[in-house]
Amino acid sequence: MKHFIPFAFLFIFSFSIQAQDKKAKELLDEVTAKVKSYDNIQIDFKYSLNNSKENINQESKGNVILKDNQYVLNFMGITKMFDGKKVYTIVPEDEEISISSVDEKDENAITPSKMLTFFNSGYKYSWDIPQNIKGRKIQYIKLIPISSKDQRKEILLGIDIQTKHIYNLIETGKNGTKTTIVVNSFKTNQPLSKNQFTFVQSKYPKYYINKLD
């Protein structure tokens, strides 16, 4: 009987963890389904990066418009546009535009459109703490990268239980760097210009065009 108690406890604990992981998977699946149900998404966000050991503390704001795999991202004074075939990186400070192709078969390529569903592969996940933030119930899911080469220790993904939208993301690196993204505004199915994701070179007459491939 003395030997039975620890094994029974271990079994119950293991079952509880599996149940939590199932809940986490179900919630992540709901988030993915919500994202895929929209014709387009517009997000305003706040970005911060902190590493106390290196005395680094950065903050910035940005916004992104997403439709299928196309996007326009404005962040840190740079605009990055993807029309489905080419990525255009527009840097006003240098008056330079870089144009490059994207390998759509590359599953490891990180794009803004994947940022809302990145968690679907490459991670172990578990049910974490809930928080009440300004009247909104935010449920956190902890993501642990499977690859030992990944420089990220863990990611906490905050999900609004009512809307099933991502509220924030807190990424902790193995070097102690903490990166936080908070969604300030999440709009869907907005009217978009027909040329929303079309690069018009005539708008940048003095810019140097750098074709990378």
KEKE-3310 file (N, C-alpha, C; in steps of 0.2 Angstrom, whole numbers, plus 5000, padded with zeros to 4 digits):
npx = (5004:5010:5018:5009:5003:5011:5012:4999:4996:5005:4999:4987:4991:4997:4986:4979:4987:4987:4974:4973:4982:4974:4964:4971:4974:4962:4957:4967:4964:4952:4956:4963:4953:4945:4953:4955:4942:4940:4939:4948:4961:4965:4977:4983:4997:5007:5024:5037:5054:5065:5080:5087:5100:5108:5105:5095:5081:5067:5054:5040:5028:5016:5007:4997:4990:4981:4977:4973:4987:4994:5000:5003:5014:5018:5031:5043:5047:5048:5041:5034:5029:5019:5014:5009:5018:5031:5041:5041:5052:5051:5061:5060:5069:5082:5079:5077:5072:5069:5068:5062:5060:5048:5049:5036:5034:5042:5041:5046:5047:5044:5031:5020:5006:5007:5009:4998:4994:5005:5008:5003:5012:5028:5028:5026:5012:5003:4990:4989:4989:4974:4969:4962:4960:4957:4943:4942:4943:4957:4965:4980:4991:5004:5018:5031:5046:5049:5061:5078:5087:5081:5081:5072:5065:5052:5035:5022:5005:4992:4975:4959:4945:4932:4931:4940:4952:4969:4977:4989:5007:5020:5037:5050:5067:5082:5093:5088:5081:5066:5052:5038:5022:5007:4991:4982:4972:4960:4953:4941:4937:4937:4934:4944:4957:4958:4971:4978:4988:4997:5012:5017:5028:5030:5027:5038:5049:5062:5069:5081:5081:5083:5085:5085:5085)
npy = (4994:5006:5008:5010:5022:5034:5031:5031:5045:5050:5046:5052:5066:5066:5064:5075:5085:5081:5084:5098:5101:5097:5106:5118:5116:5115:5129:5136:5131:5136:5150:5150:5146:5157:5167:5163:5164:5178:5190:5201:5208:5221:5227:5237:5239:5237:5237:5230:5228:5221:5219:5217:5214:5218:5231:5235:5243:5245:5253:5253:5257:5250:5245:5233:5227:5213:5201:5186:5179:5191:5207:5223:5230:5242:5248:5253:5264:5259:5252:5237:5227:5214:5207:5194:5188:5195:5204:5220:5231:5246:5260:5275:5284:5281:5282:5271:5255:5239:5224:5208:5190:5177:5161:5152:5139:5137:5133:5138:5151:5167:5177:5191:5187:5174:5176:5176:5163:5155:5146:5134:5123:5116:5118:5114:5114:5122:5124:5139:5153:5163:5180:5195:5209:5225:5222:5212:5195:5186:5172:5163:5154:5143:5141:5131:5130:5116:5113:5112:5121:5133:5149:5154:5153:5152:5156:5166:5166:5177:5176:5182:5177:5179:5185:5177:5181:5186:5194:5198:5194:5187:5185:5175:5175:5164:5171:5180:5190:5199:5200:5209:5210:5219:5220:5233:5237:5228:5225:5219:5213:5225:5239:5239:5246:5243:5243:5240:5231:5233:5237:5253:5260:5273:5281:5283:5292:5296:5286:5273:5258:5242:5227:5211:5198)
npz = (5000:5004:4993:4983:4984:4980:4966:4963:4965:4956:4944:4944:4944:4932:4923:4926:4920:4907:4904:4905:4895:4884:4885:4883:4869:4863:4865:4858:4845:4843:4843:4831:4821:4822:4817:4804:4799:4796:4783:4782:4793:4805:4815:4829:4838:4853:4857:4866:4873:4884:4894:4908:4912:4902:4901:4893:4886:4876:4868:4857:4844:4833:4817:4808:4793:4787:4775:4770:4764:4762:4767:4776:4785:4797:4806:4818:4810:4798:4783:4778:4765:4758:4743:4740:4732:4731:4743:4750:4757:4764:4767:4773:4780:4774:4761:4753:4745:4747:4738:4738:4735:4741:4748:4747:4751:4762:4778:4789:4788:4794:4795:4796:4795:4799:4812:4820:4821:4824:4833:4830:4827:4832:4846:4863:4873:4887:4899:4908:4919:4923:4920:4925:4916:4915:4915:4906:4903:4903:4897:4899:4889:4890:4880:4875:4866:4855:4848:4853:4849:4848:4853:4862:4878:4884:4879:4884:4880:4879:4879:4874:4882:4879:4865:4859:4853:4851:4865:4871:4870:4878:4877:4883:4882:4882:4885:4894:4889:4888:4878:4874:4867:4865:4860:4855:4847:4838:4823:4812:4795:4787:4776:4762:4751:4733:4729:4741:4744:4734:4727:4722:4712:4707:4717:4725:4719:4721:4728:4731:4723:4728:4722:4728:4723)
capx = (5000:5015:5021:5004:5001:5015:5010:4992:4997:5008:4994:4982:4994:4998:4980:4977:4991:4985:4967:4975:4985:4968:4960:4975:4974:4955:4957:4971:4961:4947:4959:4965:4947:4942:4958:4954:4935:4939:4941:4955:4962:4969:4979:4987:5000:5013:5030:5043:5059:5068:5085:5090:5107:5111:5102:5091:5074:5065:5047:5038:5021:5016:5001:4998:4984:4982:4972:4976:4995:4996:5001:5006:5016:5022:5035:5049:5048:5049:5035:5035:5023:5019:5008:5008:5024:5037:5041:5044:5054:5052:5064:5060:5075:5087:5076:5078:5067:5072:5063:5064:5055:5047:5048:5029:5035:5046:5036:5049:5047:5040:5027:5014:5000:5008:5010:4992:4993:5012:5008:5001:5017:5034:5028:5022:5008:5000:4985:4992:4985:4970:4970:4957:4963:4952:4937:4943:4946:4963:4968:4986:4993:5012:5021:5038:5048:5052:5068:5083:5091:5077:5084:5067:5064:5045:5031:5015:5001:4986:4969:4953:4941:4926:4932:4945:4957:4975:4977:4996:5012:5026:5042:5056:5073:5086:5097:5085:5077:5059:5049:5031:5017:5001:4986:4978:4966:4959:4947:4941:4932:4936:4934:4951:4958:4960:4978:4980:4994:5001:5018:5017:5035:5030:5026:5045:5053:5069:5071:5085:5078:5088:5082:5089:5085)
capy = (5000:5012:5009:5012:5029:5038:5029:5034:5052:5052:5045:5058:5072:5066:5064:5082:5089:5080:5087:5105:5102:5097:5113:5123:5114:5117:5136:5138:5129:5142:5156:5149:5146:5164:5171:5161:5166:5185:5192:5204:5210:5226:5227:5241:5235:5240:5232:5232:5223:5222:5215:5221:5213:5222:5238:5237:5244:5248:5253:5256:5255:5248:5242:5229:5225:5206:5198:5180:5179:5197:5211:5229:5231:5248:5246:5257:5269:5255:5249:5231:5225:5208:5206:5187:5186:5199:5208:5226:5234:5253:5263:5282:5287:5280:5283:5264:5250:5232:5219:5201:5185:5173:5154:5150:5132:5137:5133:5141:5158:5170:5183:5194:5183:5168:5178:5175:5156:5152:5141:5127:5118:5117:5120:5110:5120:5120:5129:5143:5157:5168:5187:5200:5215:5230:5219:5207:5189:5184:5166:5162:5147:5143:5138:5129:5128:5109:5113:5114:5126:5139:5154:5156:5149:5151:5161:5166:5169:5179:5175:5185:5171:5181:5186:5172:5185:5186:5200:5199:5189:5188:5180:5176:5172:5160:5176:5184:5196:5198:5204:5209:5213:5220:5222:5239:5237:5222:5226:5214:5214:5233:5240:5240:5249:5238:5243:5240:5227:5234:5242:5257:5263:5280:5285:5284:5293:5297:5280:5268:5251:5236:5220:5206:5192)
capz = (5000:5004:4986:4979:4985:4976:4959:4962:4965:4949:4939:4945:4942:4924:4920:4926:4915:4900:4903:4904:4888:4880:4886:4879:4862:4861:4865:4852:4839:4843:4840:4824:4818:4822:4813:4797:4797:4794:4777:4784:4800:4806:4822:4832:4844:4857:4857:4871:4874:4890:4896:4914:4913:4897:4902:4887:4887:4870:4867:4850:4842:4826:4815:4802:4789:4785:4771:4767:4766:4761:4773:4776:4792:4799:4813:4819:4804:4791:4780:4775:4761:4754:4739:4738:4728:4733:4749:4748:4763:4762:4773:4772:4782:4769:4755:4750:4745:4745:4735:4738:4734:4747:4747:4750:4754:4768:4783:4795:4786:4799:4792:4800:4794:4803:4819:4824:4821:4824:4839:4828:4826:4835:4853:4868:4877:4893:4902:4913:4924:4920:4923:4923:4913:4913:4914:4901:4906:4898:4899:4896:4887:4890:4874:4875:4859:4855:4846:4858:4846:4849:4858:4866:4884:4884:4877:4887:4875:4882:4874:4877:4882:4876:4858:4856:4850:4855:4868:4871:4869:4882:4875:4887:4879:4886:4888:4899:4886:4888:4873:4875:4862:4867:4855:4857:4843:4834:4819:4806:4789:4786:4769:4760:4744:4729:4729:4747:4744:4728:4727:4717:4712:4706:4724:4728:4713:4723:4732:4728:4723:4729:4721:4731:4719)
cpx = (5004:5017:5015:5002:5005:5013:5003:4992:5000:5003:4989:4985:4995:4992:4978:4981:4989:4978:4968:4978:4979:4964:4964:4974:4967:4955:4961:4968:4955:4950:4960:4959:4944:4946:4956:4947:4935:4942:4948:4955:4966:4971:4984:4990:5006:5018:5035:5048:5064:5073:5088:5097:5111:5109:5099:5084:5071:5057:5045:5031:5021:5008:5002:4991:4985:4976:4975:4983:4998:4996:5004:5008:5020:5025:5041:5051:5049:5042:5037:5029:5024:5013:5006:5014:5031:5036:5045:5046:5056:5055:5065:5067:5081:5085:5078:5073:5070:5066:5065:5058:5054:5046:5041:5030:5039:5042:5039:5050:5042:5037:5022:5008:5001:5008:5004:4990:5000:5012:5006:5006:5024:5034:5024:5018:5005:4995:4989:4987:4980:4971:4964:4960:4958:4945:4936:4946:4951:4966:4975:4988:5001:5014:5029:5041:5051:5059:5073:5087:5088:5080:5079:5066:5057:5041:5024:5010:4994:4980:4963:4948:4934:4926:4936:4950:4963:4976:4985:5000:5018:5031:5048:5062:5078:5092:5094:5081:5070:5056:5041:5027:5010:4996:4982:4972:4966:4953:4947:4936:4931:4937:4942:4951:4960:4967:4981:4987:4998:5006:5018:5024:5035:5029:5033:5050:5061:5073:5076:5082:5083:5084:5087:5089:5082)
cpy = (5006:5013:5012:5019:5034:5037:5032:5041:5054:5051:5050:5064:5072:5067:5072:5087:5088:5083:5095:5106:5102:5103:5118:5122:5116:5125:5138:5136:5134:5148:5156:5149:5153:5168:5169:5163:5173:5186:5196:5206:5216:5227:5233:5238:5239:5235:5235:5226:5226:5217:5219:5220:5217:5229:5240:5238:5248:5248:5256:5254:5254:5246:5238:5227:5218:5204:5192:5180:5186:5202:5218:5230:5238:5247:5250:5261:5265:5252:5242:5228:5218:5207:5199:5184:5189:5203:5214:5230:5241:5257:5271:5286:5287:5281:5277:5259:5244:5227:5212:5196:5181:5166:5152:5143:5132:5138:5137:5149:5162:5177:5185:5190:5177:5170:5176:5167:5152:5146:5134:5122:5121:5119:5114:5116:5117:5126:5133:5147:5161:5175:5191:5207:5220:5227:5214:5201:5186:5178:5165:5155:5148:5139:5137:5127:5120:5109:5116:5120:5133:5143:5156:5151:5147:5157:5160:5170:5170:5179:5178:5180:5173:5181:5180:5175:5185:5193:5202:5193:5191:5183:5181:5172:5168:5165:5181:5190:5194:5203:5203:5213:5213:5223:5227:5239:5232:5223:5221:5216:5222:5234:5242:5242:5243:5237:5243:5236:5227:5239:5246:5261:5270:5284:5286:5286:5294:5291:5276:5261:5246:5230:5215:5199:5193)
cpz = (5000:4997:4981:4979:4980:4968:4958:4961:4958:4944:4938:4942:4934:4921:4920:4921:4908:4899:4902:4897:4883:4880:4882:4872:4860:4860:4859:4846:4838:4840:4833:4819:4817:4817:4805:4795:4795:4787:4777:4791:4801:4813:4823:4838:4847:4858:4862:4872:4880:4892:4902:4914:4908:4897:4896:4888:4881:4870:4860:4849:4835:4824:4809:4799:4786:4781:4768:4769:4764:4767:4771:4783:4792:4806:4813:4813:4798:4789:4776:4772:4758:4750:4737:4735:4731:4740:4748:4755:4761:4768:4771:4774:4778:4762:4750:4750:4743:4743:4735:4737:4740:4745:4751:4754:4760:4774:4789:4794:4791:4796:4797:4800:4798:4810:4823:4824:4822:4829:4837:4827:4829:4842:4857:4872:4883:4896:4908:4916:4920:4923:4921:4922:4911:4911:4909:4904:4901:4901:4895:4895:4887:4884:4876:4869:4860:4853:4852:4856:4846:4854:4863:4872:4884:4881:4881:4882:4878:4877:4878:4876:4879:4868:4855:4852:4854:4858:4869:4871:4873:4881:4880:4883:4884:4889:4893:4896:4886:4882:4874:4869:4864:4861:4858:4854:4838:4830:4814:4801:4788:4778:4767:4752:4740:4728:4736:4748:4738:4729:4721:4717:4711:4712:4727:4722:4715:4727:4728:4729:4723:4728:4723:4728:4712)
residu = (MET:LYS:HIS:PHE:ILE:PRO:PHE:ALA:PHE:LEU:PHE:ILE:PHE:SER:PHE:SER:ILE:GLN:ALA:GLN:ASP:LYS:LYS:ALA:LYS:GLU:LEU:LEU:ASP:GLU:VAL:THR:ALA:LYS:VAL:LYS:SER:TYR:ASP:ASN:ILE:GLN:ILE:ASP:PHE:LYS:TYR:SER:LEU:ASN:ASN:SER:LYS:GLU:ASN:ILE:ASN:GLN:GLU:SER:LYS:GLY:ASN:VAL:ILE:LEU:LYS:ASP:ASN:GLN:TYR:VAL:LEU:ASN:PHE:MET:GLY:ILE:THR:LYS:MET:PHE:ASP:GLY:LYS:LYS:VAL:TYR:THR:ILE:VAL:PRO:GLU:ASP:GLU:GLU:ILE:SER:ILE:SER:SER:VAL:ASP:GLU:LYS:ASP:GLU:ASN:ALA:ILE:THR:PRO:SER:LYS:MET:LEU:THR:PHE:PHE:ASN:SER:GLY:TYR:LYS:TYR:SER:TRP:ASP:ILE:PRO:GLN:ASN:ILE:LYS:GLY:ARG:LYS:ILE:GLN:TYR:ILE:LYS:LEU:ILE:PRO:ILE:SER:SER:LYS:ASP:GLN:ARG:LYS:GLU:ILE:LEU:LEU:GLY:ILE:ASP:ILE:GLN:THR:LYS:HIS:ILE:TYR:ASN:LEU:ILE:GLU:THR:GLY:LYS:ASN:GLY:THR:LYS:THR:THR:ILE:VAL:VAL:ASN:SER:PHE:LYS:THR:ASN:GLN:PRO:LEU:SER:LYS:ASN:GLN:PHE:THR:PHE:VAL:GLN:SER:LYS:TYR:PRO:LYS:TYR:TYR:ILE:ASN:LYS:LEU:ASP)
# end
